Amino acid sequence: MRLYADSEKRTLEKIVCNQCGRELKLENGIVQEGVFQGETRFGYFSGKDGERHSFDLCEECYDRLTGSFLVPVTMEEELELL
Ligand SMILES: [Zn+2]
């Protein structure tokens, strides 16, 4: 869950892991640790037509969630680190 300091969503004020509730470390609006940002917009053939859902997970909760997957996540090496 993200809170922004401005209505244009330019300056990040706070990120909270939706799973465990821990506030992630921010410095000058830049997150200082691993975070997963999930966002999707449900369409006509879903039961949530027109709804946009988003959430954030800290790295530990991400690892726990993806560790329970029957099919592992697709992983590729990034040439440029963020
Ligand atoms: Zn967490």
PDB file of the backbone (N, CA, C, O) and the ligand in Angstrom, with CONECT records:
HET     ZN  A 101       1
ATOM      1  N   MET A   1       0.855  -1.170   0.000  1.00  0.00           N
ATOM      2  CA  MET A   1       0.000   0.000   0.000  1.00  0.00           C
ATOM      3  C   MET A   1       0.899   1.231   0.000  1.00  0.00           C
ATOM      4  O   MET A   1       1.824   1.351   0.804  1.00  0.00           O
ATOM      5  N   ARG A   2       0.599   2.143  -0.929  1.00  0.00           N
ATOM      6  CA  ARG A   2       1.451   3.322  -1.075  1.00  0.00           C
ATOM      7  C   ARG A   2       0.674   4.591  -0.745  1.00  0.00           C
ATOM      8  O   ARG A   2      -0.470   4.774  -1.164  1.00  0.00           O
ATOM      9  N   LEU A   3       1.323   5.449   0.008  1.00  0.00           N
ATOM     10  CA  LEU A   3       0.768   6.778   0.266  1.00  0.00           C
ATOM     11  C   LEU A   3       1.682   7.793  -0.384  1.00  0.00           C
ATOM     12  O   LEU A   3       2.906   7.710  -0.286  1.00  0.00           O
ATOM     13  N   TYR A   4       1.068   8.745  -1.043  1.00  0.00           N
ATOM     14  CA  TYR A   4       1.838   9.784  -1.725  1.00  0.00           C
ATOM     15  C   TYR A   4       1.631  11.125  -1.033  1.00  0.00           C
ATOM     16  O   TYR A   4       0.579  11.396  -0.454  1.00  0.00           O
ATOM     17  N   ALA A   5       2.668  11.954  -1.111  1.00  0.00           N
ATOM     18  CA  ALA A   5       2.608  13.269  -0.470  1.00  0.00           C
ATOM     19  C   ALA A   5       1.804  14.260  -1.306  1.00  0.00           C
ATOM     20  O   ALA A   5       1.362  15.295  -0.808  1.00  0.00           O
ATOM     21  N   ASP A   6       1.620  13.924  -2.592  1.00  0.00           N
ATOM     22  CA  ASP A   6       0.915  14.851  -3.477  1.00  0.00           C
ATOM     23  C   ASP A   6      -0.150  14.098  -4.278  1.00  0.00           C
ATOM     24  O   ASP A   6      -0.075  12.877  -4.417  1.00  0.00           O
ATOM     25  N   SER A   7      -1.119  14.810  -4.794  1.00  0.00           N
ATOM     26  CA  SER A   7      -2.226  14.168  -5.505  1.00  0.00           C
ATOM     27  C   SER A   7      -1.805  13.641  -6.877  1.00  0.00           C
ATOM     28  O   SER A   7      -2.497  12.797  -7.446  1.00  0.00           O
ATOM     29  N   GLU A   8      -0.681  14.123  -7.419  1.00  0.00           N
ATOM     30  CA  GLU A   8      -0.191  13.614  -8.707  1.00  0.00           C
ATOM     31  C   GLU A   8       0.600  12.318  -8.549  1.00  0.00           C
ATOM     32  O   GLU A   8       1.067  11.748  -9.535  1.00  0.00           O
ATOM     33  N   LYS A   9       0.747  11.858  -7.321  1.00  0.00           N
ATOM     34  CA  LYS A   9       1.476  10.618  -7.004  1.00  0.00           C
ATOM     35  C   LYS A   9       2.916  10.677  -7.491  1.00  0.00           C
ATOM     36  O   LYS A   9       3.422   9.706  -8.053  1.00  0.00           O
ATOM     37  N   ARG A  10       3.570  11.794  -7.282  1.00  0.00           N
ATOM     38  CA  ARG A  10       4.974  11.939  -7.683  1.00  0.00           C
ATOM     39  C   ARG A  10       5.921  11.638  -6.525  1.00  0.00           C
ATOM     40  O   ARG A  10       6.970  11.020  -6.711  1.00  0.00           O
ATOM     41  N   THR A  11       5.540  12.080  -5.330  1.00  0.00           N
ATOM     42  CA  THR A  11       6.411  11.914  -4.174  1.00  0.00           C
ATOM     43  C   THR A  11       5.837  10.865  -3.227  1.00  0.00           C
ATOM     44  O   THR A  11       4.776  11.033  -2.627  1.00  0.00           O
ATOM     45  N   LEU A  12       6.595   9.774  -3.126  1.00  0.00           N
ATOM     46  CA  LEU A  12       6.180   8.666  -2.272  1.00  0.00           C
ATOM     47  C   LEU A  12       6.434   9.017  -0.817  1.00  0.00           C
ATOM     48  O   LEU A  12       7.522   9.464  -0.455  1.00  0.00           O
ATOM     49  N   GLU A  13       5.418   8.811   0.015  1.00  0.00           N
ATOM     50  CA  GLU A  13       5.544   9.163   1.429  1.00  0.00           C
ATOM     51  C   GLU A  13       5.695   7.919   2.301  1.00  0.00           C
ATOM     52  O   GLU A  13       6.362   7.949   3.335  1.00  0.00           O
ATOM     53  N   LYS A  14       5.058   6.816   1.864  1.00  0.00           N
ATOM     54  CA  LYS A  14       5.036   5.631   2.703  1.00  0.00           C
ATOM     55  C   LYS A  14       4.686   4.401   1.871  1.00  0.00           C
ATOM     56  O   LYS A  14       3.804   4.460   1.014  1.00  0.00           O
ATOM     57  N   ILE A  15       5.378   3.285   2.121  1.00  0.00           N
ATOM     58  CA  ILE A  15       4.988   1.994   1.546  1.00  0.00           C
ATOM     59  C   ILE A  15       4.836   1.004   2.690  1.00  0.00           C
ATOM     60  O   ILE A  15       5.735   0.852   3.516  1.00  0.00           O
ATOM     61  N   VAL A  16       3.706   0.341   2.731  1.00  0.00           N
ATOM     62  CA  VAL A  16       3.437  -0.664   3.749  1.00  0.00           C
ATOM     63  C   VAL A  16       3.204  -1.992   3.041  1.00  0.00           C
ATOM     64  O   VAL A  16       2.455  -2.064   2.067  1.00  0.00           O
ATOM     65  N   CYS A  17       3.857  -3.053   3.545  1.00  0.00           N
ATOM     66  CA  CYS A  17       3.627  -4.395   3.005  1.00  0.00           C
ATOM     67  C   CYS A  17       2.196  -4.806   3.344  1.00  0.00           C
ATOM     68  O   CYS A  17       1.811  -4.825   4.513  1.00  0.00           O
ATOM     69  N   ASN A  18       1.418  -5.132   2.328  1.00  0.00           N
ATOM     70  CA  ASN A  18       0.022  -5.496   2.558  1.00  0.00           C
ATOM     71  C   ASN A  18      -0.108  -6.815   3.321  1.00  0.00           C
ATOM     72  O   ASN A  18      -1.113  -7.045   3.994  1.00  0.00           O
ATOM     73  N   GLN A  19       0.908  -7.686   3.221  1.00  0.00           N
ATOM     74  CA  GLN A  19       0.819  -8.983   3.881  1.00  0.00           C
ATOM     75  C   GLN A  19       1.116  -8.895   5.382  1.00  0.00           C
ATOM     76  O   GLN A  19       0.328  -9.377   6.196  1.00  0.00           O
ATOM     77  N   CYS A  20       2.231  -8.290   5.748  1.00  0.00           N
ATOM     78  CA  CYS A  20       2.646  -8.304   7.164  1.00  0.00           C
ATOM     79  C   CYS A  20       2.462  -6.953   7.848  1.00  0.00           C
ATOM     80  O   CYS A  20       2.572  -6.870   9.071  1.00  0.00           O
ATOM     81  N   GLY A  21       2.188  -5.902   7.096  1.00  0.00           N
ATOM     82  CA  GLY A  21       1.924  -4.603   7.699  1.00  0.00           C
ATOM     83  C   GLY A  21       3.157  -3.789   8.028  1.00  0.00           C
ATOM     84  O   GLY A  21       3.053  -2.699   8.591  1.00  0.00           O
ATOM     85  N   ARG A  22       4.334  -4.314   7.680  1.00  0.00           N
ATOM     86  CA  ARG A  22       5.572  -3.597   7.985  1.00  0.00           C
ATOM     87  C   ARG A  22       5.767  -2.433   7.013  1.00  0.00           C
ATOM     88  O   ARG A  22       5.517  -2.538   5.812  1.00  0.00           O
ATOM     89  N   GLU A  23       6.223  -1.326   7.586  1.00  0.00           N
ATOM     90  CA  GLU A  23       6.511  -0.156   6.758  1.00  0.00           C
ATOM     91  C   GLU A  23       7.906  -0.308   6.169  1.00  0.00           C
ATOM     92  O   GLU A  23       8.872  -0.542   6.894  1.00  0.00           O
ATOM     93  N   LEU A  24       8.005  -0.174   4.857  1.00  0.00           N
ATOM     94  CA  LEU A  24       9.299  -0.328   4.197  1.00  0.00           C
ATOM     95  C   LEU A  24      10.105   0.957   4.295  1.00  0.00           C
ATOM     96  O   LEU A  24       9.562   2.056   4.414  1.00  0.00           O
ATOM     97  N   LYS A  25      11.432   0.780   4.239  1.00  0.00           N
ATOM     98  CA  LYS A  25      12.334   1.912   4.417  1.00  0.00           C
ATOM     99  C   LYS A  25      12.361   2.805   3.175  1.00  0.00           C
ATOM    100  O   LYS A  25      12.602   2.340   2.062  1.00  0.00           O
ATOM    101  N   LEU A  26      12.111   4.076   3.389  1.00  0.00           N
ATOM    102  CA  LEU A  26      12.141   5.057   2.302  1.00  0.00           C
ATOM    103  C   LEU A  26      13.165   6.122   2.618  1.00  0.00           C
ATOM    104  O   LEU A  26      13.345   6.499   3.776  1.00  0.00           O
ATOM    105  N   GLU A  27      13.839   6.610   1.583  1.00  0.00           N
ATOM    106  CA  GLU A  27      14.742   7.734   1.752  1.00  0.00           C
ATOM    107  C   GLU A  27      14.508   8.697   0.604  1.00  0.00           C
ATOM    108  O   GLU A  27      14.715   8.346  -0.557  1.00  0.00           O
ATOM    109  N   ASN A  28      14.086   9.884   0.915  1.00  0.00           N
ATOM    110  CA  ASN A  28      13.742  10.885  -0.105  1.00  0.00           C
ATOM    111  C   ASN A  28      12.775  10.335  -1.150  1.00  0.00           C
ATOM    112  O   ASN A  28      12.909  10.604  -2.343  1.00  0.00           O
ATOM    113  N   GLY A  29      11.799   9.558  -0.677  1.00  0.00           N
ATOM    114  CA  GLY A  29      10.778   9.032  -1.582  1.00  0.00           C
ATOM    115  C   GLY A  29      11.213   7.831  -2.404  1.00  0.00           C
ATOM    116  O   GLY A  29      10.480   7.384  -3.287  1.00  0.00           O
ATOM    117  N   ILE A  30      12.415   7.298  -2.119  1.00  0.00           N
ATOM    118  CA  ILE A  30      12.916   6.130  -2.859  1.00  0.00           C
ATOM    119  C   ILE A  30      13.019   4.948  -1.901  1.00  0.00           C
ATOM    120  O   ILE A  30      13.632   5.042  -0.838  1.00  0.00           O
ATOM    121  N   VAL A  31      12.412   3.840  -2.295  1.00  0.00           N
ATOM    122  CA  VAL A  31      12.401   2.666  -1.428  1.00  0.00           C
ATOM    123  C   VAL A  31      13.803   2.065  -1.356  1.00  0.00           C
ATOM    124  O   VAL A  31      14.487   1.932  -2.370  1.00  0.00           O
ATOM    125  N   GLN A  32      14.219   1.704  -0.138  1.00  0.00           N
ATOM    126  CA  GLN A  32      15.596   1.275   0.118  1.00  0.00           C
ATOM    127  C   GLN A  32      15.731  -0.225   0.353  1.00  0.00           C
ATOM    128  O   GLN A  32      16.721  -0.683   0.925  1.00  0.00           O
ATOM    129  N   GLU A  33      14.735  -0.985  -0.089  1.00  0.00           N
ATOM    130  CA  GLU A  33      14.810  -2.441   0.064  1.00  0.00           C
ATOM    131  C   GLU A  33      13.947  -3.085  -1.010  1.00  0.00           C
ATOM    132  O   GLU A  33      13.245  -2.398  -1.751  1.00  0.00           O
ATOM    133  N   GLY A  34      14.006  -4.409  -1.086  1.00  0.00           N
ATOM    134  CA  GLY A  34      13.249  -5.115  -2.104  1.00  0.00           C
ATOM    135  C   GLY A  34      11.751  -4.999  -1.865  1.00  0.00           C
ATOM    136  O   GLY A  34      11.282  -5.137  -0.735  1.00  0.00           O
ATOM    137  N   VAL A  35      11.016  -4.748  -2.918  1.00  0.00           N
ATOM    138  CA  VAL A  35       9.560  -4.639  -2.813  1.00  0.00           C
ATOM    139  C   VAL A  35       8.933  -5.184  -4.086  1.00  0.00           C
ATOM    140  O   VAL A  35       9.460  -5.002  -5.184  1.00  0.00           O
ATOM    141  N   PHE A  36       7.817  -5.845  -3.924  1.00  0.00           N
ATOM    142  CA  PHE A  36       7.034  -6.295  -5.064  1.00  0.00           C
ATOM    143  C   PHE A  36       5.801  -5.426  -5.147  1.00  0.00           C
ATOM    144  O   PHE A  36       5.054  -5.301  -4.176  1.00  0.00           O
ATOM    145  N   GLN A  37       5.583  -4.819  -6.313  1.00  0.00           N
ATOM    146  CA  GLN A  37       4.377  -4.013  -6.504  1.00  0.00           C
ATOM    147  C   GLN A  37       3.463  -4.754  -7.466  1.00  0.00           C
ATOM    148  O   GLN A  37       3.814  -4.984  -8.624  1.00  0.00           O
ATOM    149  N   GLY A  38       2.314  -5.115  -6.985  1.00  0.00           N
ATOM    150  CA  GLY A  38       1.331  -5.803  -7.823  1.00  0.00           C
ATOM    151  C   GLY A  38       0.204  -4.853  -8.179  1.00  0.00           C
ATOM    152  O   GLY A  38      -0.306  -4.116  -7.334  1.00  0.00           O
ATOM    153  N   GLU A  39      -0.177  -4.885  -9.458  1.00  0.00           N
ATOM    154  CA  GLU A  39      -1.273  -4.026  -9.882  1.00  0.00           C
ATOM    155  C   GLU A  39      -1.990  -4.699 -11.042  1.00  0.00           C
ATOM    156  O   GLU A  39      -1.353  -5.193 -11.973  1.00  0.00           O
ATOM    157  N   THR A  40      -3.302  -4.716 -10.985  1.00  0.00           N
ATOM    158  CA  THR A  40      -4.059  -5.269 -12.096  1.00  0.00           C
ATOM    159  C   THR A  40      -5.397  -4.559 -12.219  1.00  0.00           C
ATOM    160  O   THR A  40      -5.950  -4.037 -11.251  1.00  0.00           O
ATOM    161  N   ARG A  41      -5.886  -4.561 -13.431  1.00  0.00           N
ATOM    162  CA  ARG A  41      -7.205  -4.007 -13.701  1.00  0.00           C
ATOM    163  C   ARG A  41      -8.068  -5.156 -14.202  1.00  0.00           C
ATOM    164  O   ARG A  41      -7.746  -5.807 -15.195  1.00  0.00           O
ATOM    165  N   PHE A  42      -9.173  -5.393 -13.495  1.00  0.00           N
ATOM    166  CA  PHE A  42     -10.049  -6.491 -13.892  1.00  0.00           C
ATOM    167  C   PHE A  42     -10.987  -6.047 -15.003  1.00  0.00           C
ATOM    168  O   PHE A  42     -11.510  -4.932 -14.999  1.00  0.00           O
ATOM    169  N   GLY A  43     -11.179  -6.938 -15.936  1.00  0.00           N
ATOM    170  CA  GLY A  43     -12.000  -6.605 -17.094  1.00  0.00           C
ATOM    171  C   GLY A  43     -13.361  -7.286 -17.081  1.00  0.00           C
ATOM    172  O   GLY A  43     -13.807  -7.837 -16.075  1.00  0.00           O
ATOM    173  N   TYR A  44     -13.983  -7.224 -18.217  1.00  0.00           N
ATOM    174  CA  TYR A  44     -15.372  -7.646 -18.395  1.00  0.00           C
ATOM    175  C   TYR A  44     -15.629  -9.089 -17.985  1.00  0.00           C
ATOM    176  O   TYR A  44     -16.675  -9.381 -17.406  1.00  0.00           O
ATOM    177  N   PHE A  45     -14.701  -9.998 -18.269  1.00  0.00           N
ATOM    178  CA  PHE A  45     -14.953 -11.417 -18.020  1.00  0.00           C
ATOM    179  C   PHE A  45     -14.615 -11.841 -16.599  1.00  0.00           C
ATOM    180  O   PHE A  45     -14.607 -13.035 -16.298  1.00  0.00           O
ATOM    181  N   SER A  46     -14.340 -10.898 -15.737  1.00  0.00           N
ATOM    182  CA  SER A  46     -14.083 -11.219 -14.333  1.00  0.00           C
ATOM    183  C   SER A  46     -15.305 -10.824 -13.500  1.00  0.00           C
ATOM    184  O   SER A  46     -16.256 -10.217 -13.994  1.00  0.00           O
ATOM    185  N   GLY A  47     -15.242 -11.188 -12.234  1.00  0.00           N
ATOM    186  CA  GLY A  47     -16.308 -10.775 -11.321  1.00  0.00           C
ATOM    187  C   GLY A  47     -16.043  -9.391 -10.745  1.00  0.00           C
ATOM    188  O   GLY A  47     -16.807  -8.912  -9.906  1.00  0.00           O
ATOM    189  N   LYS A  48     -14.967  -8.745 -11.187  1.00  0.00           N
ATOM    190  CA  LYS A  48     -14.578  -7.442 -10.644  1.00  0.00           C
ATOM    191  C   LYS A  48     -14.436  -6.414 -11.767  1.00  0.00           C
ATOM    192  O   LYS A  48     -13.537  -5.573 -11.739  1.00  0.00           O
ATOM    193  N   ASP A  49     -15.309  -6.487 -12.726  1.00  0.00           N
ATOM    194  CA  ASP A  49     -15.223  -5.640 -13.909  1.00  0.00           C
ATOM    195  C   ASP A  49     -15.045  -4.166 -13.547  1.00  0.00           C
ATOM    196  O   ASP A  49     -15.832  -3.597 -12.791  1.00  0.00           O
ATOM    197  N   GLY A  50     -14.006  -3.569 -14.098  1.00  0.00           N
ATOM    198  CA  GLY A  50     -13.781  -2.137 -13.892  1.00  0.00           C
ATOM    199  C   GLY A  50     -13.030  -1.806 -12.622  1.00  0.00           C
ATOM    200  O   GLY A  50     -12.787  -0.631 -12.346  1.00  0.00           O
ATOM    201  N   GLU A  51     -12.649  -2.819 -11.828  1.00  0.00           N
ATOM    202  CA  GLU A  51     -11.917  -2.540 -10.586  1.00  0.00           C
ATOM    203  C   GLU A  51     -10.416  -2.635 -10.845  1.00  0.00           C
ATOM    204  O   GLU A  51      -9.953  -3.507 -11.579  1.00  0.00           O
ATOM    205  N   ARG A  52      -9.662  -1.716 -10.226  1.00  0.00           N
ATOM    206  CA  ARG A  52      -8.213  -1.766 -10.286  1.00  0.00           C
ATOM    207  C   ARG A  52      -7.711  -2.104  -8.878  1.00  0.00           C
ATOM    208  O   ARG A  52      -8.050  -1.421  -7.912  1.00  0.00           O
ATOM    209  N   HIS A  53      -6.922  -3.136  -8.773  1.00  0.00           N
ATOM    210  CA  HIS A  53      -6.391  -3.565  -7.475  1.00  0.00           C
ATOM    211  C   HIS A  53      -4.874  -3.390  -7.471  1.00  0.00           C
ATOM    212  O   HIS A  53      -4.220  -3.625  -8.487  1.00  0.00           O
ATOM    213  N   SER A  54      -4.321  -2.982  -6.346  1.00  0.00           N
ATOM    214  CA  SER A  54      -2.875  -2.895  -6.224  1.00  0.00           C
ATOM    215  C   SER A  54      -2.460  -3.216  -4.793  1.00  0.00           C
ATOM    216  O   SER A  54      -3.206  -2.987  -3.841  1.00  0.00           O
ATOM    217  N   PHE A  55      -1.256  -3.749  -4.673  1.00  0.00           N
ATOM    218  CA  PHE A  55      -0.705  -4.054  -3.356  1.00  0.00           C
ATOM    219  C   PHE A  55       0.810  -4.125  -3.436  1.00  0.00           C
ATOM    220  O   PHE A  55       1.389  -4.240  -4.516  1.00  0.00           O
ATOM    221  N   ASP A  56       1.437  -4.053  -2.270  1.00  0.00           N
ATOM    222  CA  ASP A  56       2.892  -4.168  -2.183  1.00  0.00           C
ATOM    223  C   ASP A  56       3.244  -5.270  -1.195  1.00  0.00           C
ATOM    224  O   ASP A  56       2.549  -5.480  -0.201  1.00  0.00           O
ATOM    225  N   LEU A  57       4.339  -5.970  -1.485  1.00  0.00           N
ATOM    226  CA  LEU A  57       4.850  -6.993  -0.576  1.00  0.00           C
ATOM    227  C   LEU A  57       6.315  -6.720  -0.296  1.00  0.00           C
ATOM    228  O   LEU A  57       7.075  -6.391  -1.206  1.00  0.00           O
ATOM    229  N   CYS A  58       6.720  -6.857   0.980  1.00  0.00           N
ATOM    230  CA  CYS A  58       8.142  -6.785   1.294  1.00  0.00           C
ATOM    231  C   CYS A  58       8.804  -8.041   0.717  1.00  0.00           C
ATOM    232  O   CYS A  58       8.114  -8.988   0.340  1.00  0.00           O
ATOM    233  N   GLU A  59      10.113  -8.050   0.650  1.00  0.00           N
ATOM    234  CA  GLU A  59      10.814  -9.165   0.010  1.00  0.00           C
ATOM    235  C   GLU A  59      10.552 -10.487   0.732  1.00  0.00           C
ATOM    236  O   GLU A  59      10.421 -11.533   0.096  1.00  0.00           O
ATOM    237  N   GLU A  60      10.475 -10.434   2.068  1.00  0.00           N
ATOM    238  CA  GLU A  60      10.243 -11.654   2.843  1.00  0.00           C
ATOM    239  C   GLU A  60       8.868 -12.252   2.517  1.00  0.00           C
ATOM    240  O   GLU A  60       8.745 -13.464   2.342  1.00  0.00           O
ATOM    241  N   CYS A  61       7.849 -11.414   2.436  1.00  0.00           N
ATOM    242  CA  CYS A  61       6.501 -11.892   2.118  1.00  0.00           C
ATOM    243  C   CYS A  61       6.415 -12.348   0.666  1.00  0.00           C
ATOM    244  O   CYS A  61       5.703 -13.300   0.347  1.00  0.00           O
ATOM    245  N   TYR A  62       7.140 -11.667  -0.203  1.00  0.00           N
ATOM    246  CA  TYR A  62       7.205 -12.085  -1.608  1.00  0.00           C
ATOM    247  C   TYR A  62       7.804 -13.490  -1.700  1.00  0.00           C
ATOM    248  O   TYR A  62       7.281 -14.348  -2.410  1.00  0.00           O
ATOM    249  N   ASP A  63       8.909 -13.718  -0.971  1.00  0.00           N
ATOM    250  CA  ASP A  63       9.569 -15.029  -1.001  1.00  0.00           C
ATOM    251  C   ASP A  63       8.647 -16.116  -0.453  1.00  0.00           C
ATOM    252  O   ASP A  63       8.607 -17.228  -0.979  1.00  0.00           O
ATOM    253  N   ARG A  64       7.909 -15.790   0.601  1.00  0.00           N
ATOM    254  CA  ARG A  64       6.995 -16.767   1.197  1.00  0.00           C
ATOM    255  C   ARG A  64       5.878 -17.117   0.205  1.00  0.00           C
ATOM    256  O   ARG A  64       5.539 -18.286   0.023  1.00  0.00           O
ATOM    257  N   LEU A  65       5.317 -16.091  -0.428  1.00  0.00           N
ATOM    258  CA  LEU A  65       4.233 -16.309  -1.389  1.00  0.00           C
ATOM    259  C   LEU A  65       4.717 -17.111  -2.593  1.00  0.00           C
ATOM    260  O   LEU A  65       4.116 -18.122  -2.957  1.00  0.00           O
ATOM    261  N   THR A  66       5.805 -16.654  -3.206  1.00  0.00           N
ATOM    262  CA  THR A  66       6.267 -17.320  -4.428  1.00  0.00           C
ATOM    263  C   THR A  66       6.841 -18.699  -4.113  1.00  0.00           C
ATOM    264  O   THR A  66       6.838 -19.578  -4.974  1.00  0.00           O
ATOM    265  N   GLY A  67       7.336 -18.899  -2.880  1.00  0.00           N
ATOM    266  CA  GLY A  67       7.843 -20.205  -2.468  1.00  0.00           C
ATOM    267  C   GLY A  67       6.737 -21.247  -2.397  1.00  0.00           C
ATOM    268  O   GLY A  67       7.013 -22.447  -2.410  1.00  0.00           O
ATOM    269  N   SER A  68       5.490 -20.801  -2.323  1.00  0.00           N
ATOM    270  CA  SER A  68       4.357 -21.734  -2.257  1.00  0.00           C
ATOM    271  C   SER A  68       3.817 -22.057  -3.653  1.00  0.00           C
ATOM    272  O   SER A  68       2.900 -22.867  -3.787  1.00  0.00           O
ATOM    273  N   PHE A  69       4.373 -21.436  -4.686  1.00  0.00           N
ATOM    274  CA  PHE A  69       3.902 -21.677  -6.047  1.00  0.00           C
ATOM    275  C   PHE A  69       4.267 -23.089  -6.499  1.00  0.00           C
ATOM    276  O   PHE A  69       5.364 -23.571  -6.218  1.00  0.00           O
ATOM    277  N   LEU A  70       3.355 -23.744  -7.192  1.00  0.00           N
ATOM    278  CA  LEU A  70       3.636 -25.050  -7.791  1.00  0.00           C
ATOM    279  C   LEU A  70       4.593 -24.861  -8.971  1.00  0.00           C
ATOM    280  O   LEU A  70       5.510 -25.657  -9.168  1.00  0.00           O
ATOM    281  N   VAL A  71       4.373 -23.812  -9.742  1.00  0.00           N
ATOM    282  CA  VAL A  71       5.241 -23.465 -10.865  1.00  0.00           C
ATOM    283  C   VAL A  71       6.066 -22.254 -10.435  1.00  0.00           C
ATOM    284  O   VAL A  71       5.502 -21.216 -10.090  1.00  0.00           O
ATOM    285  N   PRO A  72       7.375 -22.372 -10.452  1.00  0.00           N
ATOM    286  CA  PRO A  72       8.191 -21.252  -9.955  1.00  0.00           C
ATOM    287  C   PRO A  72       8.069 -20.002 -10.829  1.00  0.00           C
ATOM    288  O   PRO A  72       7.673 -20.072 -11.992  1.00  0.00           O
ATOM    289  N   VAL A  73       8.419 -18.856 -10.236  1.00  0.00           N
ATOM    290  CA  VAL A  73       8.386 -17.600 -10.987  1.00  0.00           C
ATOM    291  C   VAL A  73       9.392 -17.664 -12.127  1.00  0.00           C
ATOM    292  O   VAL A  73      10.375 -18.402 -12.057  1.00  0.00           O
ATOM    293  N   THR A  74       9.148 -16.904 -13.155  1.00  0.00           N
ATOM    294  CA  THR A  74      10.096 -16.775 -14.255  1.00  0.00           C
ATOM    295  C   THR A  74      11.140 -15.757 -13.830  1.00  0.00           C
ATOM    296  O   THR A  74      10.798 -14.641 -13.436  1.00  0.00           O
ATOM    297  N   MET A  75      12.412 -16.134 -13.907  1.00  0.00           N
ATOM    298  CA  MET A  75      13.467 -15.248 -13.444  1.00  0.00           C
ATOM    299  C   MET A  75      14.474 -15.013 -14.565  1.00  0.00           C
ATOM    300  O   MET A  75      14.923 -15.947 -15.229  1.00  0.00           O
ATOM    301  N   GLU A  76      14.812 -13.757 -14.754  1.00  0.00           N
ATOM    302  CA  GLU A  76      15.848 -13.388 -15.710  1.00  0.00           C
ATOM    303  C   GLU A  76      16.789 -12.414 -15.035  1.00  0.00           C
ATOM    304  O   GLU A  76      16.380 -11.654 -14.157  1.00  0.00           O
ATOM    305  N   GLU A  77      18.025 -12.431 -15.435  1.00  0.00           N
ATOM    306  CA  GLU A  77      18.988 -11.488 -14.876  1.00  0.00           C
ATOM    307  C   GLU A  77      18.802 -10.124 -15.516  1.00  0.00           C
ATOM    308  O   GLU A  77      18.697 -10.009 -16.737  1.00  0.00           O
ATOM    309  N   GLU A  78      18.761  -9.072 -14.670  1.00  0.00           N
ATOM    310  CA  GLU A  78      18.686  -7.695 -15.179  1.00  0.00           C
ATOM    311  C   GLU A  78      20.099  -7.213 -15.466  1.00  0.00           C
ATOM    312  O   GLU A  78      21.002  -7.385 -14.648  1.00  0.00           O
ATOM    313  N   LEU A  79      20.282  -6.610 -16.630  1.00  0.00           N
ATOM    314  CA  LEU A  79      21.594  -6.085 -16.949  1.00  0.00           C
ATOM    315  C   LEU A  79      21.845  -4.760 -16.250  1.00  0.00           C
ATOM    316  O   LEU A  79      22.972  -4.445 -15.869  1.00  0.00           O
ATOM    317  N   GLU A  80      20.779  -3.993 -16.087  1.00  0.00           N
ATOM    318  CA  GLU A  80      20.895  -2.719 -15.369  1.00  0.00           C
ATOM    319  C   GLU A  80      20.126  -2.843 -14.071  1.00  0.00           C
ATOM    320  O   GLU A  80      18.929  -3.131 -14.076  1.00  0.00           O
ATOM    321  N   LEU A  81      20.811  -2.624 -12.954  1.00  0.00           N
ATOM    322  CA  LEU A  81      20.131  -2.704 -11.660  1.00  0.00           C
ATOM    323  C   LEU A  81      19.414  -1.400 -11.410  1.00  0.00           C
ATOM    324  O   LEU A  81      19.894  -0.328 -11.776  1.00  0.00           O
ATOM    325  N   LEU A  82      18.248  -1.505 -10.776  1.00  0.00           N
ATOM    326  CA  LEU A  82      17.451  -0.308 -10.478  1.00  0.00           C
ATOM    327  C   LEU A  82      18.062   0.458  -9.336  1.00  0.00           C
ATOM    328  O   LEU A  82      17.534   1.497  -8.937  1.00  0.00           O
TER     329      LEU A  82
HETATM  330 ZN    ZN A 101       5.746  -8.260   4.454  1.00  0.00          ZN2+
END
